[in-house]
Amino acid sequence: MSPHLKLSEITHRIQQLNSGVQVPCNDTRVAQVAFMDRKLSEQELLCQAATALTKVTKCKKDYEPFIINLQSLHGSRSCSLSNENEIYLRNFLPELGNFTQGLYRRLATAAQ
């Protein structure tokens, strides 16, 4: 599957989860990823997002597709993620969605 399709699928799944009555495990706290930090590469941020979601063990089946796509997008790099700042999953998902949408748009622009 192409990076375009993976990013599109992540964004679409987030929209599906957010359109439901309640995001699965929405009160779970995950490490905050600094998606707006321009000093970090896109690969690093994708890796950190995947790492943060692996901590959601109660609703693992709901978030497994995200983790798989994020991991395949960043390759096999390893990253470090501080648990110093945590946010609720219900707040993390929109940030991840905005980030993947932005990446999708940049890829589309670069492909033209």
C-alpha positions in Angstrom: 0.0 0.0 0.0 1.4 3.4 -0.9 2.1 6.1 1.7 -0.8 8.1 0.3 -3.2 5.3 0.9 -1.8 4.6 4.4 -2.1 8.3 5.4 -5.6 8.5 4.0 -6.6 5.4 5.9 -5.3 6.7 9.2 -7.2 10.0 8.7 -10.4 8.2 7.7 -10.2 5.8 10.7 -9.8 8.7 13.0 -12.8 10.4 11.5 -14.8 7.2 12.0 -13.8 6.8 15.6 -14.6 10.5 16.3 -18.0 10.2 14.6 -19.0 7.5 17.0 -20.7 8.0 20.4 -17.4 7.7 22.1 -13.8 7.1 21.1 -12.7 3.7 22.3 -10.7 4.1 25.5 -10.9 7.9 25.2 -9.9 8.4 28.8 -6.6 6.5 28.3 -3.7 8.8 28.7 -0.9 8.6 26.1 2.3 10.5 25.7 1.9 13.8 23.9 3.6 14.0 20.5 4.9 17.4 19.5 3.4 17.3 16.0 4.1 21.0 15.5 7.8 20.8 16.4 9.6 21.6 13.1 12.9 20.4 14.6 11.6 16.8 14.5 11.4 14.9 11.2 8.1 13.6 9.9 9.6 10.1 10.3 10.4 10.7 14.0 6.9 12.1 14.6 5.2 9.1 12.9 7.4 6.8 15.0 6.5 8.7 18.2 2.8 8.5 17.3 3.0 4.7 16.8 4.9 4.4 20.1 2.2 6.4 22.0 -0.6 4.2 20.6 1.1 1.0 21.5 0.5 2.0 25.1 -3.3 1.7 24.6 -3.6 -2.0 25.6 -7.3 -2.1 26.6 -8.5 -1.2 23.1 -5.7 -2.8 21.2 -7.8 -4.1 18.4 -9.2 -0.6 17.7 -5.8 1.0 17.4 -3.8 -1.9 15.8 -4.5 -0.7 12.2 -3.1 2.8 13.1 0.0 1.3 14.7 0.6 -0.9 11.7 0.2 1.9 9.2 2.3 4.4 11.2 5.1 1.8 11.7 5.2 1.0 8.0 5.3 4.8 7.1 8.3 5.5 9.4 10.2 2.3 8.4 12.0 0.4 11.2 13.5 3.4 12.9 13.4 3.5 16.7 12.5 6.7 18.5 12.3 7.9 22.0 9.1 9.4 23.5 8.9 11.0 26.9 5.9 10.2 29.1 6.5 13.5 30.8 3.5 15.2 29.1 0.4 13.0 28.6 -2.9 13.8 27.0 -6.1 11.9 26.7 -6.5 9.7 23.7 -9.6 11.7 22.7 -7.3 14.8 22.3 -4.4 12.9 20.8 -6.5 11.5 17.8 -7.5 14.8 16.3 -3.8 16.0 16.5 -2.7 12.8 14.8 -5.4 13.3 12.2 -4.4 16.8 11.4 -0.7 15.7 11.1 -1.5 12.8 8.7 -3.8 15.1 6.6 -1.0 17.6 6.4 1.5 14.9 5.3 -1.0 13.6 2.8 -1.4 17.1 1.2 2.4 17.6 1.1 2.9 14.2 -0.6 0.2 15.1 -3.1 1.8 18.5 -3.9 5.2 17.0 -4.2 3.9 14.4 -6.6 2.6 17.0 -9.1 
